[in-house]
Amino acid sequence: MKIDKSAEQFIQLLGIVEKLRGSNGCPWDKEQTPESLLPYFLEETYEVIESIDQSNWDNLKEELGDVMLHVALQAQISKEEGRFTIFDTLVNINKKLVRRHPHVFGDEKADIASHAKKNWEAIKHEEKKRESRLDGVPLALPALTRAQRLQEKASYAGFDWDNIESVWEKLYEEIDELKAADKSKDISDLKEEIGDVLFSVVNLARHLKLDSEDLLRRANNKFINRFKAIEKELVEKGKTIDEANSDEMDEIWDQIKSQVKKG
């Protein structure tokens, strides 16, 4: 592989970060810790997601740079504290990628993506010496994402529905149980059954090869856009949202929905 100017720019980034953290560096950068940087790192990650959702590739270019800055900052802090360096991090990921792709760098076979992922999970489980195949899914993940990752790990271990029809049947079963819990007015049962329905919907999305977190994020954005359209329509009629009744807002909502489908 030819080393291009990208490597030079990465080295320059590391040098800039080292200087920012140095004795004559930036007061803000110098006082940061791995923990204090977490909220900013999370924010930058979500900005990457938003850029991709909006197909804003110029913005993605910038946001990926911000993520790389955080990688460089965390590595620099760890270097200063004698834990590891960015070199150690790069060596680790390079070895991991080769080790977990025996179908590319070894003699294993994986003709389709699911086989490759199954190999990855099996090798990872062996390396980590974990008691359960479900171990290692971060608790801090958004609940929908965590549910899908848990289901994926169970599936790679051979615990899964054989066909989509069974997944639909399970979802309908959970909805019926939710209806029964609603009739009984048992709050504890209601909470549990709503959770089961959500988990089953995530399972359906997974079997359809869709990402549940992404789907809900898109649904949120659609709701925001349509609600704002209602507000705009009411303003054009000389009303505020507080002055309109629910029937009037429903009518505008249906009109907007119909226009979107026709478009």
C-alpha positions as CSV (number, residue, x, y, z in Angstrom):
1,M,0.0,0.0,0.0
2,K,1.4,3.4,-1.0
3,I,1.8,5.9,1.8
4,D,0.1,9.1,0.7
5,K,-0.2,12.6,2.2
6,S,-3.0,11.4,4.5
7,A,-0.4,9.8,6.8
8,E,1.6,13.1,6.8
9,Q,-1.6,15.0,7.9
10,F,-2.3,12.5,10.6
11,I,1.2,12.9,12.0
12,Q,0.7,16.7,11.9
13,L,-2.6,16.3,13.8
14,L,-0.8,14.3,16.5
15,G,1.9,17.0,16.7
16,I,-0.7,19.8,17.0
17,V,-2.5,18.0,19.8
18,E,0.8,17.4,21.7
19,K,1.6,21.1,21.5
20,L,-1.9,22.0,22.6
21,R,-1.4,19.8,25.7
22,G,2.2,21.1,26.2
23,S,3.5,23.6,28.8
24,N,2.9,26.6,26.4
25,G,-0.3,25.1,25.0
26,C,-4.0,25.9,25.3
27,P,-5.3,26.2,28.9
28,W,-8.6,24.4,28.0
29,D,-6.9,21.5,26.2
30,K,-4.3,21.1,29.0
31,E,-7.0,20.7,31.7
32,Q,-9.0,18.0,29.9
33,T,-9.2,14.4,31.1
34,P,-10.6,11.3,29.5
35,E,-13.8,11.7,31.4
36,S,-14.2,15.5,30.8
37,L,-14.0,14.9,27.0
38,L,-16.7,12.3,26.9
39,P,-19.7,14.6,26.4
40,Y,-17.9,16.4,23.6
41,F,-16.9,13.1,22.0
42,L,-20.5,11.9,22.2
43,E,-21.8,15.1,20.6
44,E,-19.3,14.8,17.7
45,T,-20.4,11.2,17.1
46,Y,-24.0,12.3,16.9
47,E,-23.1,15.1,14.5
48,V,-21.5,12.4,12.3
49,I,-24.7,10.5,12.4
50,E,-26.7,13.6,11.5
51,S,-24.4,14.4,8.6
52,I,-24.9,10.9,7.1
53,D,-28.7,11.1,7.7
54,Q,-28.8,14.3,5.8
55,S,-26.4,13.2,3.1
56,N,-24.3,16.3,3.9
57,W,-21.0,15.0,2.8
58,D,-19.1,18.3,3.2
59,N,-20.3,18.4,6.8
60,L,-19.3,14.7,7.3
61,K,-15.8,15.6,6.1
62,E,-15.6,18.1,8.9
63,E,-17.2,16.0,11.6
64,L,-15.0,13.0,10.9
65,G,-12.1,15.3,11.5
66,D,-13.6,16.3,14.9
67,V,-13.9,12.7,15.8
68,M,-10.2,12.1,14.9
69,L,-9.3,15.1,17.1
70,H,-10.9,13.3,20.0
71,V,-9.1,10.1,19.2
72,A,-5.8,12.0,19.2
73,L,-6.6,13.8,22.4
74,Q,-7.5,10.6,24.3
75,A,-4.3,8.9,23.0
76,Q,-2.1,12.0,24.0
77,I,-3.5,12.0,27.5
78,S,-2.9,8.3,27.9
79,K,0.7,8.8,26.6
80,E,1.3,11.5,29.1
81,E,0.0,9.3,31.9
82,G,2.1,6.3,30.8
83,R,-0.8,4.0,29.8
84,F,-0.3,3.6,26.0
85,T,0.4,5.6,22.9
86,I,-1.4,6.1,19.6
87,F,1.2,3.7,18.1
88,D,-0.1,1.0,20.5
89,T,-3.7,1.7,19.5
90,L,-2.9,1.4,15.8
91,V,-0.9,-1.8,16.3
92,N,-3.8,-3.2,18.2
93,I,-6.5,-2.4,15.6
94,N,-4.3,-3.7,12.7
95,K,-3.6,-7.0,14.4
96,K,-7.3,-7.3,15.4
97,L,-8.6,-6.7,11.8
98,V,-6.2,-9.3,10.4
99,R,-7.0,-11.8,13.2
100,R,-10.7,-11.5,12.9
101,H,-10.8,-11.7,9.1
102,P,-9.3,-15.2,8.5
103,H,-11.4,-15.5,5.4
104,V,-9.4,-12.6,3.9
105,F,-5.9,-13.0,5.5
106,G,-6.1,-16.8,6.2
107,D,-7.6,-20.0,4.8
108,E,-11.2,-19.7,6.3
109,K,-14.2,-19.3,4.0
110,A,-17.0,-16.7,4.3
111,D,-19.0,-16.3,1.1
112,I,-21.6,-14.0,2.5
113,A,-21.6,-11.1,5.1
114,S,-23.5,-13.1,7.8
115,H,-20.8,-15.8,7.7
116,A,-18.1,-13.2,8.1
117,K,-19.9,-11.6,11.0
118,K,-20.4,-14.9,12.7
119,N,-16.7,-15.7,12.4
120,W,-15.9,-12.3,13.9
121,E,-18.2,-12.8,16.9
122,A,-16.9,-16.3,17.6
123,I,-13.2,-15.1,17.4
124,K,-14.0,-12.1,19.6
125,H,-15.8,-14.3,22.2
126,E,-12.7,-16.6,22.3
127,E,-10.3,-13.7,22.6
128,K,-12.2,-11.9,25.4
129,K,-12.7,-15.1,27.4
130,R,-16.3,-14.0,28.2
131,E,-18.7,-16.2,30.1
132,S,-21.7,-15.4,27.8
133,R,-22.0,-14.6,24.1
134,L,-24.1,-11.6,25.2
135,D,-21.3,-10.1,27.2
136,G,-19.6,-7.0,25.8
137,V,-22.6,-5.0,24.6
138,P,-22.1,-1.6,26.3
139,L,-24.7,-0.6,28.9
140,A,-24.5,3.0,27.7
141,L,-25.8,2.2,24.2
142,P,-29.2,3.6,23.3
143,A,-31.8,1.0,24.2
144,L,-32.9,0.2,20.7
145,T,-29.3,-0.3,19.5
146,R,-28.5,-2.4,22.5
147,A,-31.5,-4.6,22.0
148,Q,-30.5,-5.2,18.3
149,R,-26.9,-6.0,19.2
150,L,-28.0,-8.5,21.9
151,Q,-30.3,-10.1,19.4
152,E,-27.5,-10.3,16.8
153,K,-25.1,-11.9,19.3
154,A,-27.7,-14.5,20.2
155,S,-28.4,-15.1,16.5
156,Y,-24.7,-15.7,15.8
157,A,-24.7,-18.2,18.6
158,G,-27.6,-20.1,16.8
159,F,-30.5,-18.7,18.9
160,D,-32.9,-17.1,16.5
161,W,-36.2,-17.5,14.6
162,D,-35.9,-19.6,11.4
163,N,-38.2,-17.3,9.3
164,I,-39.8,-13.9,9.2
165,E,-43.3,-15.4,9.7
166,S,-42.3,-16.6,13.2
167,V,-41.1,-13.1,14.0
168,W,-44.4,-11.6,13.0
169,E,-46.3,-14.1,15.0
170,K,-44.2,-13.3,18.1
171,L,-44.9,-9.6,17.6
172,Y,-48.6,-10.2,17.4
173,E,-48.5,-12.4,20.5
174,E,-46.7,-9.6,22.4
175,I,-49.3,-7.0,21.2
176,D,-52.1,-9.3,22.4
177,E,-50.4,-9.5,25.8
178,L,-50.0,-5.8,25.9
179,K,-53.7,-5.3,25.3
180,A,-54.5,-7.7,28.1
181,A,-52.2,-5.8,30.4
182,D,-53.9,-2.6,29.5
183,K,-57.3,-4.0,30.3
184,S,-56.1,-5.3,33.7
185,K,-54.6,-1.8,34.5
186,D,-51.6,-3.5,36.1
187,I,-48.9,-0.9,35.7
188,S,-46.1,-3.4,36.3
189,D,-47.4,-5.8,33.6
190,L,-48.1,-2.8,31.3
191,K,-44.4,-1.7,31.5
192,E,-43.2,-5.2,30.9
193,E,-45.4,-5.8,27.9
194,I,-44.6,-2.5,26.3
195,G,-40.9,-3.4,26.7
196,D,-41.6,-6.8,25.1
197,V,-43.4,-5.2,22.1
198,L,-40.5,-2.8,21.6
199,F,-38.0,-5.7,21.8
200,S,-40.1,-7.7,19.2
201,V,-40.3,-4.7,16.9
202,V,-36.5,-4.4,17.0
203,N,-36.3,-8.1,16.2
204,L,-38.5,-7.6,13.2
205,A,-36.3,-4.8,12.0
206,R,-33.3,-7.0,12.4
207,H,-34.8,-9.8,10.4
208,L,-35.6,-7.3,7.7
209,K,-32.0,-6.2,7.8
210,L,-32.9,-2.7,9.0
211,D,-31.5,-0.7,11.9
212,S,-34.1,0.0,14.5
213,E,-32.3,3.1,16.0
214,D,-32.0,4.6,12.5
215,L,-35.7,3.9,11.8
216,L,-36.9,5.6,15.0
217,R,-34.5,8.5,14.4
218,R,-36.0,9.0,10.9
219,A,-39.5,8.7,12.3
220,N,-38.6,11.4,14.9
221,N,-37.4,13.7,12.1
222,K,-40.5,13.1,10.0
223,F,-42.7,14.0,13.0
224,I,-40.8,17.2,13.6
225,N,-41.1,18.2,10.0
226,R,-44.8,17.5,9.8
227,F,-45.5,19.2,13.1
228,K,-43.6,22.3,12.0
229,A,-45.6,22.2,8.8
230,I,-48.8,22.3,10.9
231,E,-47.5,25.3,12.8
232,K,-46.6,27.1,9.5
233,E,-50.1,26.3,8.0
234,L,-51.7,27.7,11.2
235,V,-49.6,30.9,11.0
236,E,-50.8,31.4,7.4
237,K,-54.3,31.2,8.7
238,G,-53.6,33.8,11.3
239,K,-53.5,31.3,14.2
240,T,-51.1,30.0,16.8
241,I,-50.7,26.4,17.8
242,D,-52.4,27.2,21.1
243,E,-55.5,28.6,19.4
244,A,-56.1,25.6,17.2
245,N,-58.0,22.5,18.3
246,S,-57.0,18.9,17.8
247,D,-59.4,18.3,15.0
248,E,-58.0,21.2,13.0
249,M,-54.4,20.0,13.6
250,D,-55.4,16.5,12.6
251,E,-56.9,17.7,9.4
252,I,-53.7,19.6,8.5
253,W,-51.6,16.6,9.4
254,D,-53.6,14.4,7.1
255,Q,-53.3,16.9,4.3
256,I,-49.5,17.1,4.7
257,K,-49.3,13.3,4.9
258,S,-51.3,12.9,1.7
259,Q,-49.2,15.5,-0.1
260,V,-46.0,13.7,0.9
261,K,-47.4,10.3,-0.4
262,K,-48.4,11.9,-3.7
263,G,-45.0,13.5,-4.1
